Amino acid sequence: MLWRPSWTRLIATFESLLTLSLLIINMGVRVTMVTDQMIETGRGGVTTSEIINFAIVSVAAYVSYRRGASALSGRSKQI
């Protein structure tokens, strides 16, 4: 972005999409993985704070992606 400032929107939109995709994959793996601790103690699943963090970050990444995608397509609407 330092060498090509005109690419800022494209890079930011791609980064938001990548963040959202990796966040979903990470949470999916976290939910489906069964560890020895979970089998032995019944604990170690997804906690409430992890779910809240997932919700906050995913909303921020989604809004950032949608704004970037609409700006790239020329439909600059406010979200």
Secondary structure, DSSP 8 states (H G I E B T S, - for coil): --S-GGGHHHHHHHHHHHHHHHHHHHHHHHHH---HHHHHHS--S--HHHHHHHHHHHHHHHHHHHHHHHHHHT-----
